[in-house]
Amino acid sequence: MGPRKCPDAFEGCALPAALEAMGERWSFLILRAAFDGIVYFEDFQSTLGIARNILSNRLGRLVGNGILSREPVASDKRRIAYRLTEKGMDLVPVMIALRQWGERWSGCPAGGPVLSDTRDHRPIRRIAIQAWDGRALGHGDMCWIERDCPDPAAKARPCGPAAAMATCEGGPRSGKD
């Protein structure tokens, strides 16, 4: 099966490519375990309770996408260590945001350890969308503009509730102005 096609309205959006690279829930659970310091196949398997063939497949996919590295262990060449790459570490805020979302909306009581700052041991803040100057932004505070647009304000497309209103008032939007 070849790569999935994106609808024209989302052409140029990197989200489908990111989801394709990650796969599904096992990939995120493997990344969470790697973030917590697990590096060996057997430890991933026993910690996550994942079948060997699924774990092997997901590790291969994550290594193939440059999210994990696969390195022989110097002291035992038969062992392989899987470590987060810089690309993989860039997914940590995504995992934290998903966990925070789950704690808020899953209906399951929050449990387990709390991710905290090593300096003062206080819990980290909720992941938030911020403007370039650090202001917190809500859904209605954002818009889409084309890259390298000479006049961004003239070509800004609203997102959120304003986008729905623009679609209702002006007919369906093609996403291409």
C-alpha positions in Angstrom: 0.0 0.0 0.0 1.4 3.4 -1.0 1.3 6.6 0.9 -2.1 8.0 1.8 -3.4 10.9 -0.2 -4.3 14.2 1.6 -7.4 16.1 0.7 -6.6 19.4 -1.1 -7.9 21.4 1.8 -5.0 20.1 3.9 -2.4 20.1 1.2 1.0 21.1 2.7 -0.1 20.1 6.2 2.5 18.0 8.0 0.1 16.4 10.4 -0.7 13.4 8.1 3.0 12.7 7.6 3.6 12.9 11.3 0.8 10.5 12.0 2.1 8.1 9.4 5.6 8.2 11.0 4.2 7.5 14.4 1.8 4.8 13.6 -0.6 4.2 16.5 -0.8 4.0 20.3 2.0 1.4 20.7 4.4 3.8 19.2 3.6 6.5 21.7 3.8 4.0 24.6 7.2 2.9 23.3 8.3 6.6 23.2 7.0 7.2 26.7 9.0 4.2 27.9 12.1 5.4 26.1 11.6 8.9 27.6 11.6 7.1 31.0 14.9 5.4 30.3 14.0 2.0 28.9 16.4 1.0 26.1 16.3 -2.8 25.7 13.8 -4.8 23.7 13.1 -7.2 26.6 12.4 -4.2 29.0 10.0 -2.6 26.5 8.2 -5.9 26.2 7.9 -6.6 29.9 7.0 -3.0 30.8 4.4 -2.5 28.1 3.1 -6.1 27.9 3.3 -5.9 24.1 3.7 -8.9 21.8 7.2 -9.4 20.4 6.2 -9.2 16.8 4.3 -5.9 17.3 7.1 -4.5 19.4 9.7 -5.5 16.7 7.5 -3.9 14.0 7.0 -0.6 15.9 10.7 -0.3 16.9 11.6 -0.9 13.3 9.2 1.8 12.2 10.4 4.3 14.8 14.1 3.6 13.9 13.3 3.9 10.1 11.7 7.3 10.7 14.7 8.5 12.7 12.7 8.8 16.0 14.8 6.1 17.8 18.3 5.0 17.1 19.4 1.4 17.2 22.8 0.9 18.7 24.8 -2.2 19.7 25.7 -2.3 23.3 29.5 -2.0 23.7 29.7 -4.5 26.6 27.5 -7.1 24.8 27.4 -6.9 21.0 24.3 -9.2 21.0 22.3 -6.6 22.8 20.7 -3.6 21.1 19.8 -0.3 22.8 17.0 1.9 21.4 17.4 5.5 22.3 15.4 8.7 21.5 17.1 10.8 18.8 16.9 14.5 18.7 13.9 14.0 16.4 12.3 11.7 19.0 13.0 14.1 21.8 11.1 16.7 19.9 8.0 14.5 20.3 8.1 14.7 24.1 5.9 17.9 24.3 3.4 16.1 22.0 3.3 13.1 24.4 3.0 15.4 27.4 0.1 17.3 25.8 -1.7 14.0 25.0 -1.2 12.8 28.5 -2.6 16.1 29.9 -5.5 16.0 27.5 -6.2 12.4 28.6 -6.0 13.3 32.3 -8.6 16.0 31.7 -11.0 14.3 29.3 -10.6 10.5 29.5 -12.8 10.0 32.5 -10.0 8.0 34.2 -8.7 9.4 37.4 -5.2 10.8 37.1 -2.7 8.5 38.7 0.9 7.6 38.7 3.9 9.9 38.9 3.6 13.6 38.1 6.1 15.1 35.6 7.9 17.8 37.6 10.8 20.3 37.3 14.0 18.8 38.7 15.0 22.2 40.2 12.1 22.7 42.5 10.1 19.4 42.1 6.9 21.3 41.2 4.6 19.9 38.5 5.2 21.2 35.0 2.6 23.6 33.5 0.0 22.5 31.1 1.1 22.6 27.5 -0.3 25.7 25.8 -0.3 27.4 22.5 1.6 30.6 22.7 2.1 33.6 20.4 5.6 34.6 19.4 5.6 37.0 22.5 4.5 34.3 25.0 0.8 35.2 25.2 -1.5 32.2 25.6 -3.7 31.8 22.6 -7.2 30.3 22.3 -8.7 28.7 19.3 -10.3 31.9 18.1 -7.0 33.8 18.5 -5.4 32.0 15.5 -5.6 32.2 11.8 -3.9 30.5 8.8 -1.6 32.5 6.4 0.4 31.3 3.5 4.1 31.0 3.9 6.2 33.8 2.5 3.0 35.9 1.9 4.0 39.6 1.3 0.8 40.8 3.0 -0.3 38.2 5.6 -3.2 40.2 7.0 -4.8 40.3 3.5 -4.7 36.6 3.1 -5.4 35.4 6.6 -7.9 32.6 6.9 -9.6 32.2 10.3 -9.7 29.0 12.1 -12.0 27.9 14.9 -15.4 29.4 15.3 -14.6 32.3 12.9 -13.7 29.8 10.2 -17.1 28.1 10.6 -18.8 31.4 10.3 -16.8 32.3 7.1 -17.8 28.9 5.6 -21.5 29.4 6.5 -21.7 33.0 5.2 -19.5 32.7 2.1 -20.2 29.2 1.0 -17.7 26.3 1.2 -14.1 27.3 1.4 -11.7 25.5 -0.9 -8.7 26.3 1.3 -7.1 28.0 -1.7 -7.6 31.7 -1.9 
